[in-house]
Structures are given as C-alpha cells and as structure tokens.
Amino acid sequence: MKVIISGGGTGGHVYPAIAIANALKEKGVKDILFVGANGKLEMEKVPKAGYPIQGLDIRGFHRTRKWRNLFFPFRLIGSLWKAKKIIDKFGPDVVVGVGGYASGPVLKIAQLLKIPTVIQEQNSYPGVTNKLLAAKAHKIFVAYKGMERFFPDDKIVSTGNPVRKDLADIAGLRNEAVKHFGLDSSKKTILVFGGSLGAKSINEAVAAQAQLLEGLQEVQVIWQVGKIYYDKYKEIQLATKSHIKVMSFVDRMDLAYSVADVIVCRAGALTISELMIVGRPCILVPSPNVAEDHQTKNAQALVEEQAVQLVLDSVANEEMIPRALKLLGDSATQDSLRKNIMAMAKPNARKEIAEAILELRNES
C-alpha cells in the first residue's frame, strides 16, 4: 500500500500527521510520502521523523495584506501542477489531508483522479481548505462534537486527534522529570507554555506577575518562553530565581506533563488532545490571532464539559497567574477537571485512523 499525507504549516497539523504515519507504519505500510509547503515546519520535522517529503510553493490567502495575494493564483496553479506530477509518479492508494496550505492542491488532484481521500480535522471549527475538500472526501476524522455543521454527516468518523504514543502512560515519569528539569520533588509545579515559538501574551502575563511569583518559594514554575523570546526573558530578575525554570523549548513534553500539577497554555487542537490524554488540570488562554478564532472555540468546547478553566488573552496579565495559583491550592477543583478532561480523551485515535485508511484501500 502507498499513502500520501499532505498538509502542515503548524505543529497542530504536522504532529498529528506524523502520528498517523507512525500508526500506518506499525501496521505494515512501508511506502509513505509527505507533501508539504516549502519553508514551513513540516519540511524540517517530517524528515527528522524518518519520512520523505516533497514541497509545494503554496502560501495562504492573506486576509489583511491583500496586495500579497497578487501571486496567489500563480502559486496555486504551479502547486496543482506539481501535485499531479508527485501523485502520478508515486501512485498512492489513499491520500490523507491534515489541513494547511499544501493539502489543498494535493487532495484536489487526488479527487480529480478518483483516488480515495480522507481528511483529518483537528479543530472544533474547520479551516477553509478542509471545508472545500470535504464534499468529495471518503472519510472525515474529527475530534469534536457537532461537526455535521460543516461536513457531510455520513462521512464523519469521531476518532479524536492522533497524538504521540509516548504520552499514553506518563504516571511513572515524575522522578525522572524532577531530575531532568532540576526541580524540587517536594514542591508543587506549574507548567506554562505557548508552543515551540512561544506566545507573546502568555510570556507577558507571567512577567506581569513577577513580584508575586518571586515570593512564592513553595511553588516552582517551568516556563517555556519559546525560541524567539528566550533572549528577552532569560535575563530578567524572575529568571534568576531557583524555583523558576525559564526554557527556550521543552524537548521532553512527556516529562513536563508528568511533573505538572497545573498547566497553563494555548488552546491549539493538538495541545488539547494531549491534555486529554495526560489528564492534568489546565487553564487555557486561547490565541486571538488565529483564523476564525478557532482556539477560543476549541477551549469553549471543553469549558462546556467543565474540563478546563478559561482565561481570555485580553485579561491574561491580571488573571492568568493568580488563577493558576488559586487552582494549585484547590484539590477538589483539580480532581474535577482531571476527571472531566480524561473522560473526553480518545487515546486510540492514531490506530483507529490508520485502520480506517487500510479499510478504505480494501473498499476501493
């Protein structure tokens, strides 16, 4: 069997795609090719995961700087042409789209050639690309309720989002995590992160409460500021305190999750799926700077299940850290959040999606 997996742009698209590829590989699929967008995250992360990838010169449609859309039609035509050449040469049995720029041309060509296609939608509010491709897709794997508002109901398969296998069991990793991060095993820990690049407003919200945090010696914080903000925050007074661990990037998220008593983070679809698996009390601070405000919609879906707490980005400076400290001292609320978020978890998503892809080959 041959499978093309296409899409990317952000970790929320790339890492689920790699998780699907790994599950397919475990089931004996050897020929897997990724197609991404040149210059985007997938062109770095996919080869590191051990898979070949080819790039298209495709870019998104700018909603604000509209003058930058002058070249969009030419990039799209060129990407459709290259996608056809890739598909003709590779000869896939199934094409998987995970959202993002590159998935559009690849799935469109596959559908025109009558090759079975499937879509994996991570968010509670789908992107434009997936909505356009849904009508001719064979299956659409989703993580949230109510997706029939956007997709044909008979094609929807509720699997959850595929996450890394190493997050399935973190119960025994706490001692290793304490050593890895240089923590005190007797203290409670708050994990704050905003993705690999960091989140400007989350970092500012931590810094805004520096005086409060400096005096709380009984609480320790793993503060992942992101690569582009590390030089700015590593020198501030708060970063010199032994109970505050300022990091550019957390390379072992399994360890970070295992030692965290409370987590504060963005509301990206992949992050939320990981939080469901690891079952930690969490405060979500959705980014307002994403298409269709989908992070707020993601977070709200969990708030309705009483599975997380929500702090709006606009009030993060005042509320984020005080809310986290309050939650840290409220064991009853922690237990309730932990129970409710774990009830939403779908730990077998990667396997279920892989099995459905294999069945699709047999059907065709």
C-alpha positions as CSV (number, residue, x, y, z in Angstrom):
1,M,0.0,0.0,0.0
2,K,1.1,3.5,-0.8
3,V,-0.1,6.6,1.2
4,I,0.5,10.3,0.7
5,I,0.0,12.5,3.7
6,S,-0.3,16.2,2.9
7,G,-0.6,19.4,4.8
8,G,1.1,21.2,7.7
9,G,2.2,24.8,8.4
10,T,1.9,24.5,12.2
11,G,2.7,21.8,14.8
12,G,-1.1,21.3,15.1
13,H,-1.1,19.9,11.6
14,V,2.4,18.4,11.4
15,Y,2.5,16.3,14.6
16,P,-0.9,14.6,14.1
17,A,0.2,13.8,10.5
18,I,3.4,12.1,11.8
19,A,1.3,10.2,14.4
20,I,-0.9,8.8,11.6
21,A,2.2,7.9,9.6
22,N,3.7,6.1,12.6
23,A,0.5,4.1,13.2
24,L,0.4,3.1,9.5
25,K,4.0,2.1,9.6
26,E,3.2,-0.1,12.7
27,K,0.5,-1.8,10.6
28,G,2.9,-2.7,7.9
29,V,2.6,0.3,5.5
30,K,6.1,0.9,4.1
31,D,5.5,3.5,1.3
32,I,4.5,6.8,2.9
33,L,5.3,10.1,1.3
34,F,4.6,13.5,2.8
35,V,3.8,16.6,0.7
36,G,4.2,20.0,2.5
37,A,4.7,23.7,1.8
38,N,8.2,24.9,1.2
39,G,9.6,26.9,4.1
40,K,7.1,25.6,6.6
41,L,7.5,23.5,9.8
42,E,6.8,20.1,8.1
43,M,9.9,20.5,5.8
44,E,12.0,20.2,9.0
45,K,10.0,17.9,11.3
46,V,8.9,15.2,8.8
47,P,12.5,14.2,7.7
48,K,13.5,14.2,11.4
49,A,10.7,11.7,12.0
50,G,12.2,9.5,9.2
51,Y,9.8,10.1,6.3
52,P,10.4,11.6,2.8
53,I,8.7,14.8,2.0
54,Q,8.3,17.0,-1.1
55,G,7.4,20.7,-1.0
56,L,5.0,22.8,-2.9
57,D,5.4,26.6,-3.4
58,I,2.0,27.3,-1.9
59,R,1.1,30.1,0.5
60,G,-2.1,31.0,2.3
61,F,-4.5,33.7,1.3
62,H,-3.8,36.9,3.2
63,R,-6.9,38.5,4.8
64,T,-5.2,41.8,5.7
65,R,-2.3,42.4,3.4
66,K,-4.3,41.8,0.3
67,W,-1.7,43.0,-2.1
68,R,0.3,39.9,-1.2
69,N,-2.4,37.8,-2.9
70,L,-1.4,39.0,-6.4
71,F,0.8,36.0,-6.8
72,F,-1.6,33.5,-5.2
73,P,-3.3,32.3,-8.4
74,F,0.2,31.6,-10.0
75,R,1.4,29.7,-6.8
76,L,-1.9,27.7,-6.8
77,I,-1.6,26.7,-10.4
78,G,2.0,25.8,-10.0
79,S,1.3,23.7,-6.9
80,L,-1.6,21.9,-8.6
81,W,0.7,21.0,-11.5
82,K,3.5,19.8,-9.1
83,A,0.9,17.9,-7.0
84,K,-0.2,16.0,-10.1
85,K,3.4,15.1,-11.0
86,I,4.0,13.8,-7.5
87,I,0.8,11.7,-7.5
88,D,1.4,10.3,-11.0
89,K,5.0,9.3,-10.0
90,F,4.2,7.9,-6.5
91,G,0.9,6.2,-7.3
92,P,-0.9,6.4,-3.9
93,D,-3.7,4.2,-2.9
94,V,-5.0,6.7,-0.5
95,V,-4.3,10.4,0.1
96,V,-4.6,11.9,3.6
97,G,-5.1,15.6,4.2
98,V,-4.4,17.1,7.6
99,G,-5.2,20.7,6.8
100,G,-2.8,23.5,5.9
101,Y,-1.7,25.1,2.6
102,A,-0.3,22.0,0.9
103,S,-3.2,19.7,1.5
104,G,-5.5,21.7,-0.8
105,P,-3.7,21.1,-4.2
106,V,-2.8,17.5,-3.3
107,L,-6.2,16.4,-2.3
108,K,-7.9,18.3,-5.1
109,I,-5.8,16.5,-7.7
110,A,-6.3,13.1,-6.0
111,Q,-10.0,13.6,-6.0
112,L,-10.0,14.6,-9.7
113,L,-8.0,11.3,-10.4
114,K,-10.6,9.3,-8.4
115,I,-8.0,8.3,-5.7
116,P,-9.6,7.8,-2.3
117,T,-9.0,10.8,0.0
118,V,-9.6,11.3,3.8
119,I,-9.4,14.4,5.9
120,Q,-8.3,14.7,9.5
121,E,-9.7,17.9,11.1
122,Q,-8.1,18.8,14.4
123,N,-10.2,21.8,15.4
124,S,-13.8,22.4,16.5
125,Y,-14.0,25.0,13.7
126,P,-12.5,23.6,10.5
127,G,-10.2,25.5,8.2
128,V,-11.2,26.7,4.7
129,T,-9.2,24.0,2.9
130,N,-10.8,21.1,4.7
131,K,-14.3,22.6,4.2
132,L,-13.7,22.9,0.5
133,L,-12.4,19.3,0.2
134,A,-15.0,17.6,2.4
135,A,-17.7,17.0,-0.3
136,K,-15.5,14.5,-2.2
137,A,-13.6,13.0,0.7
138,H,-14.4,9.4,1.6
139,K,-14.0,9.9,5.3
140,I,-13.5,12.8,7.7
141,F,-11.9,12.2,11.0
142,V,-12.9,14.7,13.7
143,A,-12.2,15.4,17.4
144,Y,-15.2,17.4,18.4
145,K,-19.0,17.1,18.6
146,G,-21.3,18.9,16.2
147,M,-19.0,18.8,13.1
148,E,-22.0,17.9,11.0
149,R,-22.5,21.7,10.8
150,F,-19.5,21.8,8.5
151,F,-19.1,18.3,6.9
152,P,-21.4,15.7,5.4
153,D,-22.7,13.7,8.4
154,D,-22.3,10.3,6.7
155,K,-18.6,10.8,6.2
156,I,-17.7,11.9,9.7
157,V,-15.8,9.5,12.0
158,S,-15.3,10.6,15.6
159,T,-11.8,9.5,16.4
160,G,-10.2,12.3,18.4
161,N,-6.9,13.8,17.4
162,P,-3.9,11.4,16.9
163,V,-1.1,12.2,19.5
164,R,2.3,10.7,20.2
165,K,2.4,7.2,21.7
166,D,4.8,8.3,24.4
167,L,2.0,10.3,26.2
168,A,-0.2,7.3,26.8
169,D,1.5,6.5,30.1
170,I,3.3,9.2,32.0
171,A,2.4,8.0,35.5
172,G,5.9,6.7,36.3
173,L,7.9,9.6,34.9
174,R,7.7,12.1,37.8
175,N,11.1,11.2,39.4
176,E,12.8,11.4,36.0
177,A,11.1,14.7,35.3
178,V,12.3,16.2,38.6
179,K,15.9,15.3,37.7
180,H,15.6,16.4,34.1
181,F,14.3,19.9,34.9
182,G,16.3,20.4,38.1
183,L,13.1,20.6,40.3
184,D,12.4,20.1,44.0
185,S,10.3,17.0,44.4
186,S,8.6,18.4,47.5
187,K,7.1,21.5,45.7
188,K,4.1,21.8,43.5
189,T,4.7,22.7,39.9
190,I,3.0,24.9,37.3
191,L,3.8,24.3,33.6
192,V,3.4,27.4,31.4
193,F,4.0,27.1,27.6
194,G,2.9,28.7,24.4
195,G,4.1,26.3,21.7
196,S,7.6,25.9,20.2
197,L,7.8,29.6,19.2
198,G,6.3,30.8,22.4
199,A,3.3,33.1,23.0
200,K,3.9,36.8,23.5
201,S,0.9,37.5,25.7
202,I,1.4,34.4,27.9
203,N,5.0,35.4,28.5
204,E,4.0,39.0,29.3
205,A,1.4,37.7,31.7
206,V,4.0,35.7,33.6
207,A,6.3,38.7,33.7
208,A,3.5,40.9,34.8
209,Q,3.2,38.8,38.0
210,A,6.9,38.6,38.6
211,Q,6.8,40.1,42.1
212,L,4.1,37.6,43.1
213,L,6.0,34.6,41.7
214,E,9.3,35.7,43.2
215,G,8.0,35.5,46.7
216,L,6.3,32.1,46.3
217,Q,9.2,29.8,47.1
218,E,6.9,26.8,47.8
219,V,5.8,26.8,44.1
220,Q,8.0,26.1,41.1
221,V,7.3,27.1,37.5
222,I,8.5,25.5,34.3
223,W,8.2,28.5,31.9
224,Q,8.7,27.7,28.3
225,V,9.1,31.1,26.6
226,G,9.8,30.0,23.0
227,K,12.9,30.4,20.9
228,I,12.1,33.9,19.7
229,Y,11.5,35.2,23.3
230,Y,14.3,33.4,25.1
231,D,16.9,36.1,24.9
232,K,14.5,38.7,26.3
233,Y,13.3,36.7,29.3
234,K,16.3,34.7,30.4
235,E,17.9,37.9,31.8
236,I,15.0,39.3,33.8
237,Q,15.1,39.1,37.6
238,L,12.4,36.4,37.8
239,A,14.5,34.1,35.7
240,T,17.3,34.2,38.2
241,K,15.2,32.6,40.9
242,S,15.9,28.9,41.5
243,H,12.2,27.9,41.6
244,I,11.6,29.5,38.1
245,K,12.9,27.4,35.2
246,V,12.9,29.5,32.0
247,M,13.3,27.4,28.9
248,S,13.5,28.1,25.2
249,F,12.0,24.8,24.2
250,V,10.8,21.7,26.1
251,D,12.2,18.7,24.3
252,R,10.5,16.2,26.6
253,M,6.9,17.2,26.9
254,D,6.1,13.8,28.4
255,L,8.3,14.6,31.4
256,A,6.9,18.2,31.6
257,Y,3.3,16.9,31.7
258,S,4.2,14.2,34.2
259,V,5.5,16.7,36.8
260,A,2.9,19.4,36.3
261,D,0.2,19.9,38.9
262,V,-1.4,22.7,36.9
263,I,-0.9,23.6,33.2
264,V,-1.3,27.0,31.6
265,C,-1.2,27.1,27.8
266,R,-2.8,28.0,24.5
267,A,-5.8,26.1,23.1
268,G,-4.5,24.6,19.9
269,A,-6.2,21.4,18.9
270,L,-3.1,19.2,19.3
271,T,-2.3,20.6,22.7
272,I,-5.9,20.0,23.9
273,S,-5.8,16.4,22.6
274,E,-2.5,15.9,24.6
275,L,-4.1,17.4,27.7
276,M,-7.0,15.0,27.4
277,I,-4.6,12.0,27.3
278,V,-2.3,13.1,30.2
279,G,-5.3,14.3,32.3
280,R,-3.9,17.4,34.1
281,P,-5.8,20.4,35.5
282,C,-5.5,23.1,33.0
283,I,-6.1,26.8,32.3
284,L,-6.4,27.6,28.6
285,V,-5.5,31.1,27.2
286,P,-6.7,30.9,23.6
287,S,-4.8,32.9,21.0
288,P,-6.9,35.6,19.4
289,N,-4.6,35.7,16.4
290,V,-5.8,32.6,14.5
291,A,-8.2,32.0,11.7
292,E,-11.9,32.1,12.6
293,D,-10.8,32.4,16.3
294,H,-10.8,28.6,16.4
295,Q,-8.7,28.4,19.6
296,T,-11.5,30.1,21.6
297,K,-14.0,27.7,20.1
298,N,-11.7,24.8,21.0
299,A,-11.5,26.0,24.6
300,Q,-15.2,26.7,24.9
301,A,-16.0,23.1,23.9
302,L,-14.0,21.9,26.9
303,V,-15.4,24.6,29.2
304,E,-18.9,23.4,28.4
305,E,-17.8,19.9,29.7
306,Q,-16.3,21.5,32.8
307,A,-13.0,20.0,31.8
308,V,-10.8,23.2,31.8
309,Q,-10.7,26.7,33.0
310,L,-10.6,29.6,30.6
311,V,-8.7,33.0,30.8
312,L,-9.1,35.4,27.8
313,D,-6.0,36.7,26.3
314,S,-7.1,40.3,26.8
315,V,-7.1,39.9,30.6
316,A,-4.2,37.4,30.9
317,N,-1.8,39.9,32.6
318,E,-4.2,40.4,35.5
319,E,-5.8,36.9,35.8
320,M,-3.6,34.1,34.4
321,I,-1.1,33.6,37.2
322,P,-3.5,34.4,40.1
323,R,-6.0,31.9,38.6
324,A,-3.3,29.3,38.2
325,L,-2.2,29.7,41.9
326,K,-5.8,29.5,43.1
327,L,-6.3,26.3,41.1
328,L,-3.0,24.9,42.5
329,G,-4.4,25.2,46.0
330,D,-7.8,23.8,45.2
331,S,-7.5,20.0,45.2
332,A,-11.3,19.4,44.7
333,T,-11.4,21.5,41.5
334,Q,-8.3,19.8,40.3
335,D,-9.8,16.4,40.7
336,S,-13.0,17.5,38.9
337,L,-11.1,19.0,36.0
338,R,-8.9,15.9,35.8
339,K,-11.8,13.5,35.7
340,N,-13.8,15.5,33.1
341,I,-10.9,16.1,30.7
342,M,-9.8,12.5,30.8
343,A,-13.4,11.5,30.0
344,M,-13.1,13.3,26.7
345,A,-9.8,11.5,25.8
346,K,-9.5,9.3,22.7
347,P,-6.2,7.6,23.2
348,N,-6.6,5.2,20.3
349,A,-7.2,7.9,17.7
350,R,-4.0,7.2,15.7
351,K,-4.7,3.5,15.5
352,E,-8.4,4.0,14.5
353,I,-7.4,6.4,11.7
354,A,-4.8,4.0,10.4
355,E,-7.2,1.1,10.4
356,A,-9.9,3.2,8.6
357,I,-7.3,4.1,5.9
358,L,-6.4,0.4,5.5
359,E,-10.1,-0.5,5.2
360,L,-10.5,2.2,2.5
361,R,-7.8,0.6,0.4
362,N,-9.8,-2.7,0.6
363,E,-13.1,-0.9,-0.3
364,S,-11.5,0.7,-3.4
